[in-house]
Amino acid sequence: MEIIDRLSAGDPEKKKYYIRLFLDTLEPELDNLKAANVAQPQEPIRAILHKLKSQVQTIGAAETHALMAQQEQHIKEGGQIDQPQLDETCAQLSTLIENLQELLK
């Protein structure tokens, strides 16, 4: 959240604005990730992970960022992630989204 705090310069309305921007990206992509089929070619999963990992890093969720970076690299190298791995990523993203939504209240 450090970057959001810097961007908002202490203005609570600006902070909410930036949080909403992150949520506008995270929420639909999480839905796409949840709908992904690990039995199909995994390039779409890799693309979603790639798109979201910088957002996640910006928010300061280092553990989730590391997990996503590892999975993206594994797929990029020709490997596949399985459903439990994808479920773990989705769970971490869901928690992150819930935490951001709480900050809007």
C-alpha positions in Angstrom: 0.0 0.0 0.0 3.0 2.2 0.2 2.7 3.3 -3.4 -1.0 4.1 -3.0 -0.1 6.2 0.0 2.5 8.0 -2.0 0.3 8.6 -5.0 -2.6 9.9 -2.8 -0.3 12.2 -0.8 -2.4 11.6 2.3 -5.7 12.6 0.6 -8.3 9.9 1.6 -10.4 10.5 -1.5 -7.4 10.1 -3.8 -6.5 6.9 -1.9 -9.9 5.5 -2.5 -9.7 6.5 -6.2 -6.4 4.5 -6.6 -7.8 1.5 -4.7 -10.8 1.5 -7.0 -8.4 1.6 -10.0 -6.7 -1.5 -8.7 -9.9 -3.2 -8.0 -11.2 -2.4 -11.5 -8.3 -4.5 -12.9 -8.0 -7.2 -10.2 -11.7 -8.3 -9.9 -12.4 -9.1 -13.6 -9.1 -10.8 -14.1 -9.6 -12.9 -10.9 -12.9 -14.0 -12.5 -11.0 -14.9 -15.7 -8.4 -16.8 -13.7 -11.1 -18.8 -11.8 -12.7 -19.7 -15.1 -9.4 -20.9 -16.6 -9.1 -24.6 -17.4 -5.7 -26.0 -16.4 -6.3 -28.9 -18.8 -6.2 -26.5 -21.8 -3.2 -24.7 -23.2 -2.0 -22.4 -20.4 -0.9 -19.3 -22.3 -4.2 -17.5 -21.3 -3.4 -18.3 -17.6 0.2 -17.0 -18.1 -1.1 -13.8 -19.7 -3.4 -13.2 -16.8 -0.7 -13.9 -14.2 1.7 -11.5 -16.1 -0.9 -8.8 -16.2 -1.8 -9.0 -12.6 1.6 -9.6 -11.0 2.8 -6.0 -11.4 -0.5 -4.7 -10.0 -0.1 -7.0 -7.0 3.5 -5.9 -6.5 2.5 -2.3 -6.6 -0.1 -2.9 -3.9 2.7 -4.5 -1.8 1.5 -8.1 -1.7 5.0 -9.6 -2.0 4.0 -13.2 -1.3 1.2 -13.2 -3.9 3.5 -11.5 -6.4 6.2 -14.1 -5.9 3.7 -17.0 -6.3 2.4 -15.5 -9.5 5.9 -14.8 -10.9 6.9 -18.4 -10.2 3.8 -19.8 -11.9 4.2 -17.5 -14.9 7.8 -18.5 -15.3 6.9 -22.2 -15.0 4.3 -21.9 -17.8 6.7 -19.7 -19.9 9.3 -22.5 -19.7 6.7 -25.1 -21.0 5.4 -26.4 -17.7 1.9 -26.5 -16.5 0.3 -25.5 -13.2 -2.3 -27.7 -11.7 -5.7 -26.8 -10.3 -4.5 -26.7 -6.6 -1.8 -24.2 -7.6 -4.3 -22.1 -9.5 -6.7 -22.3 -6.6 -4.0 -21.0 -4.2 -3.3 -18.0 -6.4 -7.0 -17.3 -6.7 -7.4 -17.5 -2.9 -4.6 -15.1 -2.3 -6.0 -12.7 -4.9 -9.4 -12.9 -3.3 -8.0 -12.0 0.1 -6.1 -9.1 -1.4 -9.3 -7.8 -3.1 -11.3 -8.2 0.2 -8.6 -6.2 2.0 -8.7 -3.5 -0.6 -12.5 -3.4 -0.4 -12.3 -2.9 3.4 -10.2 0.1 2.9 -13.0 1.7 0.8 -15.4 1.6 3.8 
